[in-house]
Amino acid sequence: MEALTQEINNRLETALSLRFEKILNLTEPETFNSKATDSVIEKLKDKTAIKESKYIDPLSDTNEQIKQKLLTLFNDVRAYVQKHPRKEFLGRFLNKKNLLGKWTNKVWENDAADKRRCLRALVDSVYKDKDIEGELIAQGLLVPMRTEEVVKRFLRLAAKSVQLIQVWK
């Protein structure tokens, strides 16, 4: 049981580490510009996180202004990460949301939740799970387990446990 749990965690941590690396790489102008295209920004304007944002106004901000605001936020995150050991602000990668999670309250004093929702909207638009998984496979790494696989493996363990209990009776 512990080995299975560890395998689940390791696979997830590997995928989330890659995703976090990609988030930090969005500070590179070439990477950012290749991902935050006008068509992506247009689609972002329809996302709730952007529509309800205090930081970005999709009705009055131009695409270039939105891009600049997002790039500034990514640069803020990268600057913070470079100055602080990860264990200070983020012990483990638990899920996609915590990659840009509450720890960003330390990055921005005002409206941190709003700003991280804007960043998540862009990250989720340009780095789909299937893209991350494809890159993991290309690197020869295992992808995170699907829920169905986890359930099957735990059920097999449970069945073996029941068989052992019956043998001991």
N, C-alpha and C positions, 0 to 999 in steps of 0.2 A: 504494500500500500504506500509506504514512504517512497519507494523507488518510483512508482507511478506519479505520485504527487510532485516529486523532484523533477521528473521528466517534463511534466506539464509546465511547471514553473520555468524551467530552463528554456524550453521552446518559446514560451511567451516572452521571457526576458530578452532573448536573442532578437525576436521580431521587433519588440518595442525599442531596443537599443538602436537598431537600424533606423527605425522611424525617427527617433530623437536625433540621430546623426543627420538625417535628411532635413529635419526642422532647423538645426543649426546651420546647415549648408545653404538655407534660403537667405542668408545674409550676403552670400556671394552674388554680386550683381548679375553675372551671367546666368547663374542657376535661377535666381529670382525672376529675371526677365523671361526666361524660357518657360517658367511655370505660371507666372502671373500675367498671362496674356490678356488682351482686351476681352476676348470671349469668356475667359475664366472670370474676370472681374464683373462682366455683365451678368453672369450666372450667380455670382456671389451677392449681387445687389438684391436678388430675390430671396436670399436665405434670411431666416428670422433673426439670426445673430447680427446680421448687418442692418437689416431693416430697423431693429430696435436699438441699435448702437447709439451711444452718446458721442463716441469718438469718431465714427464715420457716418456721414450723412449721404446715403446713396442717391438722394434726390438732388442735392446741390453740389456734392463733390464730383469732380471729373474722375475719369478712370485713372489718370495720372496722379491726381491727388490721393486717391484711395491706395494706389500702389505705393506711393511715397509714405503714407501713414503706416501701411502694413510693413514695409521694409524697415521703417524706423522702429517699430515694435519688435521685429525679429532681431534687429541690431541690439536693442536693449536687452533682450533675452540672452543673446550670445555674449555680450559684455559681462553680464552677471555670471553666467556659467563659467566664463574664463577666469573670473576673479575668485570663485568659490569652489571648493571641492564638492563634488556631487553629493557626497554623504551629508553635507551641511543642509542642503535644500531638498534632496530627493534621494531617499535611501534605496528604494527599489522601484523598478518600473512595474506598476500593478495593472495598469490598463491604459488605453490610448488617451483618456481624458487627463490622467495625472501627468502626462508628459508636459503639458502646459496647464498645470493644476494650481492649487492654492499657494504653492511655493512662489508663484509669480507675484503674490502680494508684496514680496520683498523687492521685486523689480520695479513695480510702479506703486506709488503711494496712493494715487487716485484712480478709481474706476478699473482696477485690475481685472475684475471678473468680466467686465465689458470688453476689455482689450484682449484677454485670452480667448473669449468666445469668437472674436473677429479672426484671430490667428488660427484657431481650430477650424473655422469655416474654410479658410484657404487651404490649410494642410489636408483636411478631409477631401477637398475637391481635387487636389493635385497628387496626392499619394494614397491611392486606393489600396485596400488590403491585398487585392490580387497582385498589384504591382510589387508590394513589399514581399509577398510570398514568392513571386517569380524571381526576385533578386536573391532571396534566401536560397532557393533551389539552385540558381545559377552559381552560387558560392558553395554549393554542396552542403548546405545546412538544412536542418529539419524545420518545417513550418509549424506554427502553433496547431495543436490538436483541435479538431472540430468537436463541438459538444457531443455529437453522436458517437464519435470515437471514444471520448472520455467516458461516456455512460457505458458503452459496451465493455470497455476495459475494466471499469469498476464492477460491473455485473459479473464478469468472468472471475474477478477476484472474490466476489461475494459467493459465487457458486463453489469455488475451490474451498473457501472457508467452511461452507455448509458440508461439503464432502468430508473435510477433515474432521469436523465435529461428529459426523455420523460414524466415521472410522473409530474415533476415540470412545464412542459409547459402548 
